[in-house]
Amino acid sequence: MKTEYLNLDKSSKLLIAFIIITFITSISVGLLQSFVDKWFSNRFVTITVFCLHAIRTVCYILPALAIKNKTFKIISIILVSIMIIYILISPVFAIIHSNVF
């Protein structure tokens, strides 16, 4: 019975990793934003929150890698890659267009 939990296939491991990483980064960001007053003014906390968001975003590729059908895997990797690039670049464009500089 115990070996059944240890014999996970690659797809299961990728999906479990995705769930764990997404959960931990989401909880961490939520706690930082809740308990640090004016977290956006603290450079270290802002960078930490951005890094956690980036890790969570890049992690979106894991379910695409878990797909077993080769054609669907390639299509999903392409679509998820476009989504990841958009999510990571959109804050940069928002900062540029907000006339902060």
C-alpha positions as CSV (number, residue, x, y, z in Angstrom):
1,M,0.0,0.0,0.0
2,K,2.8,2.4,0.9
3,T,4.7,1.9,-2.4
4,E,1.6,2.9,-4.4
5,Y,2.2,6.5,-3.3
6,L,5.8,6.4,-4.3
7,N,5.2,5.1,-7.8
8,L,3.8,8.2,-9.3
9,D,4.2,8.8,-13.0
10,K,5.8,11.9,-14.5
11,S,2.5,13.6,-15.2
12,S,1.3,13.1,-11.6
13,K,4.5,14.5,-10.2
14,L,4.3,17.6,-12.5
15,L,0.7,18.3,-11.4
16,I,1.5,17.8,-7.7
17,A,4.5,20.2,-8.1
18,F,2.3,22.7,-9.8
19,I,-0.3,22.6,-7.1
20,I,2.2,22.8,-4.3
21,I,4.2,25.7,-5.9
22,T,1.0,27.6,-6.7
23,F,-0.3,27.1,-3.2
24,I,2.9,28.2,-1.4
25,T,3.5,31.2,-3.6
26,S,-0.1,32.4,-3.4
27,I,-0.2,32.1,0.4
28,S,3.2,33.8,0.7
29,V,2.1,36.8,-1.5
30,G,-1.1,37.0,0.5
31,L,0.6,37.0,3.8
32,L,3.2,39.6,2.7
33,Q,0.6,41.9,1.3
34,S,-1.6,41.5,4.4
35,F,0.9,41.8,7.2
36,V,3.5,44.3,5.8
37,D,2.2,47.9,6.0
38,K,2.7,49.7,2.7
39,W,4.4,46.7,1.2
40,F,4.6,48.4,-2.1
41,S,6.8,51.1,-0.5
42,N,9.3,48.5,0.8
43,R,11.7,47.7,-2.0
44,F,12.7,44.2,-0.6
45,V,9.0,43.2,-0.1
46,T,8.1,44.5,-3.5
47,I,10.9,42.5,-5.2
48,T,9.9,39.4,-3.2
49,V,6.3,39.7,-4.2
50,F,7.3,40.2,-7.8
51,C,9.6,37.1,-7.7
52,L,6.9,35.0,-6.1
53,H,4.4,36.1,-8.9
54,A,7.1,35.3,-11.5
55,I,7.7,31.8,-10.0
56,R,3.9,31.1,-9.9
57,T,3.5,32.3,-13.5
58,V,6.4,30.2,-14.9
59,C,4.9,27.3,-13.0
60,Y,1.9,27.4,-15.4
61,I,4.0,25.4,-17.8
62,L,4.0,22.3,-15.6
63,P,0.4,21.1,-16.4
64,A,1.2,21.6,-20.1
65,L,4.3,19.3,-19.7
66,A,2.1,16.7,-17.9
67,I,0.0,16.1,-21.1
68,K,0.9,12.7,-22.6
69,N,-0.3,13.2,-26.1
70,K,2.6,14.7,-28.1
71,T,0.5,17.0,-30.4
72,F,-1.6,18.4,-27.5
73,K,1.5,18.8,-25.4
74,I,3.2,21.0,-28.1
75,I,0.1,23.1,-28.7
76,S,-0.4,23.6,-24.9
77,I,3.2,24.5,-24.4
78,I,3.0,27.1,-27.1
79,L,-0.2,28.6,-25.8
80,V,1.0,28.6,-22.1
81,S,4.3,30.1,-23.2
82,I,2.5,33.0,-24.9
83,M,0.4,33.4,-21.7
84,I,3.5,33.4,-19.5
85,I,5.2,36.0,-21.6
86,Y,2.1,38.2,-21.5
87,I,1.7,37.9,-17.8
88,L,5.3,38.7,-17.1
89,I,5.6,41.6,-19.5
90,S,2.3,43.3,-18.9
91,P,3.3,45.0,-15.6
92,V,6.4,46.5,-17.3
93,F,4.1,48.0,-20.0
94,A,1.8,49.3,-17.3
95,I,4.7,51.0,-15.5
96,I,5.9,52.5,-18.8
97,H,2.5,53.9,-19.7
98,S,1.6,55.2,-16.3
99,N,4.1,58.1,-16.6
100,V,5.9,57.1,-13.4
101,F,9.2,57.9,-14.9
